[in-house]
Each structure stands twice: as structure tokens, then as C-alpha cells.
Amino acid sequence: MSETESSTSEVGELSRRPGRERGRDDGKFGRYGGQYVPEALMPAIEELADAYERYVLGNEDGFMDEFRERLADFGGRPTPLQRADRLSERYDTEVYLKREDLLHGGAHKLNNALGQVLLAKYMGKERIIAETGAGQHGTATAMAAAHLDMPCTIYMGERDINRQRPNVFRMKLNGSEVKPVTTGRGTLKEAISETMRDWAETVEDTHYVIGSIVGPHPFPVMVRDFQAIISEEAREQAVEKTGGLPTDVVACAGGGSNTMGTFADFVDDESVALHAVEAGGSTLEVDEEAGVAPNSASLYTGEEGVLHGARTKLLQDSDGQIMESHSVSSGLDYAGVGPELAYLVDEGRVDPVAVGDDAALEGFHRLSNTEGIIPALETAHAFGYLEEHHEELGERVVVNVSGRGDKDLDAAIEETDKRDIDEAPDMSMFTEGM
Ligand SMILES: *Cc1c(COP(=O)(O)O)cnc(C)c1O
């Protein structure tokens, strides 16, 4: 990077904030992270690490300036930090909501998808691939690819395609090709293998957009840096609105990208407690014999192992086989978690908590009827946590509203009908004849 190419603009400086140093050099977070990939992918990973250093950290050719400008104009940033008046009253503590549900697409995922598709352009790539389970990451990637005029292929398990028709339609509307994966159980795991295979054959002209702070280096640090805009804004907004830092920051965690994005600029503020809320599913007990964990609480209950290119905490049986996970929210349903979060949990910096399906459903209804905000089922876990643990929290809490609930309305009808939830509307008119 030469003096003339690098920008010393304010946005360039922002990407060098102290809370974001971890893992940048070698992708290691203590014992976690790394680059566990087949030989065929090493050149692609090395090229990407180099591009990350130049364009993201170095702001070469003004990459970060263009990224921030597009996040504002296309994405609608900054998102508000809103005081939740009635939740504040209910819990006798100041509750502030970081409104990522208002980002274009309805969730935080665009921050990363836009960053990576733009980076691919700067790298001279001509094609985007990604994989998706429930379809949220595929949708965000398809939007970003359409916006930046890049051809895009999304791999998706056949079973998931049948379950997620609106998201498949969204991707196609945005001009992406959706490739069904029919191997195995036809879900995310097989879709990831197919995308890896595609990438190994096409690295020269193709970039693989990974959707969370998972995978081999540089993905965990790069995705964190793209998502860190959440905490950058939230920290400034909190200081401006309340005169100080929050006592607690709460975010749900699947792979952990909205989580690390919300925590990043608070990690060095020792007074701020960080709570990562995982999906506790139906129970934290595992069925070793069946190879099933009826939850997705890898930070809370997981064991160290290697998955999708990185060493991290995983749901696995005593033979090291990855277990099938479960959550009422598809976006939290993942057997691993980002290596940086695994490290911060071991260091005692991040508090891992598990919230079950029932409490999440209650959180879903509570936020909807007290604040007029229908959250994604993933996000609803953070509000389940607030209800169960508000007495342990300090006087000023920031909760990340990672996404809106429109995508989850069918699931919410079905799941609400199975339960007896105080805050829920009378469900009979919605469920009769189902
Ligand atoms: C995908 C998703 C998540 C989980 O992903 P992370 O990488 O853990 O942030 C959480 N909330 C919403 C709304 C999502 O779409």
C-alpha cells in the first residue's frame, strides 16, 4: 500500500479502531480460528487475506469510503438507537434498541454481503457464489450482487428450497441463480460442500461470500469488520443520547456476526458487560446416541473442534461427530460459532447465555405488543433473555434488534399455537383448519 493510494479519511481511520485488532494478522484467537482448508483453496484464501489487508484495513482506492457511502444510500445507514419506553418501565432499567431491523432487507446481513460483493469487485472478480440455509444470507447476497451488477449463484439444499419459497423467489427476483443441492439431507451442510467445490474450481474469477464470522481466516475478521459498523454507531449514539456508555450490551448469536458486530467497539470498554444469547432450543440436554442436540448453544455447551475451516466451539458427540442442532429460529440453527466469540467466552469477556424456544416465542410477542416492533425469531431470543435476566443487568442496556419478523410470520403462527403465551393474541382465527 503506497501513501498516495491509501486514504487517511475518517472512515479509513475507523477501520483501525483498537477493539478490532484481534485475529487480523494470522486469524488466530487464542486456540481458535485458523485456516483448515483443502490445498486447492489455499490460493483463494491467501488472495482474499491480501485483499482484506489492502482494501479493508488500508482503504486502498477508497474502498471503505465507497462501502460506507453505499451502506448509507442503498442500505439506509445509520440505523437508529431507540429508547424502548415500555420495556424500560417493565424492567426498571434503561433499554435501548439498535434497530438493524430497519436496514435494507430487514436484518444486519446486508452489512456483510455488501462489503464482500464490493470487495470482490475491487479484486477484479466477475462472479459471486454463496450458500444459504433458511435463505436470509442468500437473499442479502442476491440484493448486494444486483446492486453492484455482479452475476450470482446461490447454493441451497432442496429441502430448504421447498421450505423457504419466498426467499427463493426474492433471490430470483434480484437476478440470482438458485442451484438446488440434492445430496445428503438437502440442507445447509450439503450446500456448503457444494459451494466449496464450486469455489475450488473457479477461484480465479469467483468470490465466495460467507455469511457469518465463521470459516477460515480472513472471513471471521473481515465479516466482523463489516458488521462492526453496528457497534461503532451504537457506541456513539449511546454516548450522545445518554451521556455515557451502556452497562450491558445484548445480542443473539448463531454464527455470531450480528453479535460480534454489536460487541466489537465495546470489547475494550471494561465496564460494559457483553451477553451473547444462543438458542437453547427445547432443552440443553443432548441425545448422544441419536447424534442430536435439541439446541444450538455451541458457546454455552460446545466442545473444541474444527468445522468449515476453523477451530472453534462445536456441538459434537464424544467421537467428534458434528451433531444435528435445533432452534425454533432457522438463523440460529448452526452447530458451530465464530472463533472470536469462542475465544472471548474463554477469556471471560463475553457472557454466553442460552434461551429456549418457549422464552424466545414469549420475547417475540412481548416486543411486538409493547413496542410495536415485530422481531425476527432469532432476535426474539435476546428479548427472552431480558425477561429472564433483567435483574442481573445494570442501569443501561443496549439490545441489538438483528432483524424484523416478517419472514417468520408463518412459523410464529405455528409455534404460538403450540404454546400458552400470555402476550399472544387469540390464535384460533389463524390456526383453524391448519
Ligand atoms: C442470520 C440471522 C442471525 C444469526 O446470524 P449471526 O451471524 O449469528 O448474526 C440473527 N438474526 C437475524 C435476524 C438473522 O437473519
The ligand as an SDF file (V2000), in Angstrom:
LIG
                    3D

 15 15  0  0  0  0  0  0  0  0999 V2000
  -28.9130  -14.7720   10.2370 C   0  0  0  0  0  0  0  0  0  0  0  0
  -29.5070  -14.0540   11.3870 C   0  0  0  0  0  0  0  0  0  0  0  0
  -28.9820  -14.1660   12.6990 C   0  0  0  0  0  0  0  0  0  0  0  0
  -27.8610  -15.0900   13.0550 C   0  0  0  0  0  0  0  0  0  0  0  0
  -26.6550  -14.8390   12.3990 O   0  0  0  0  0  0  0  0  0  0  0  0
  -25.4050  -14.2440   13.1760 P   0  0  0  0  0  0  0  0  0  0  0  0
  -24.2750  -14.4650   12.2560 O   0  0  0  0  0  0  0  0  0  0  0  0
  -25.2840  -15.0150   14.4540 O   0  0  0  0  0  0  0  0  0  0  0  0
  -25.6880  -12.8220   13.4270 O   0  0  0  0  0  0  0  0  0  0  0  0
  -29.5560  -13.4150   13.7100 C   0  0  0  0  0  0  0  0  0  0  0  0
  -30.6020  -12.6030   13.4740 N   0  0  0  0  0  0  0  0  0  0  0  0
  -31.1340  -12.4660   12.2350 C   0  0  0  0  0  0  0  0  0  0  0  0
  -32.2950  -11.5570   12.0450 C   0  0  0  0  0  0  0  0  0  0  0  0
  -30.6160  -13.1940   11.1580 C   0  0  0  0  0  0  0  0  0  0  0  0
  -31.1580  -13.0560    9.9290 O   0  0  0  0  0  0  0  0  0  0  0  0
  1  2  1  0
  2  3  1  0
  2 14  2  0
  3  4  1  0
  3 10  2  0
  4  5  1  0
  5  6  1  0
  6  7  2  0
  6  8  1  0
  6  9  1  0
 10 11  1  0
 11 12  2  0
 12 13  1  0
 12 14  1  0
 14 15  1  0
M  END
$$$$
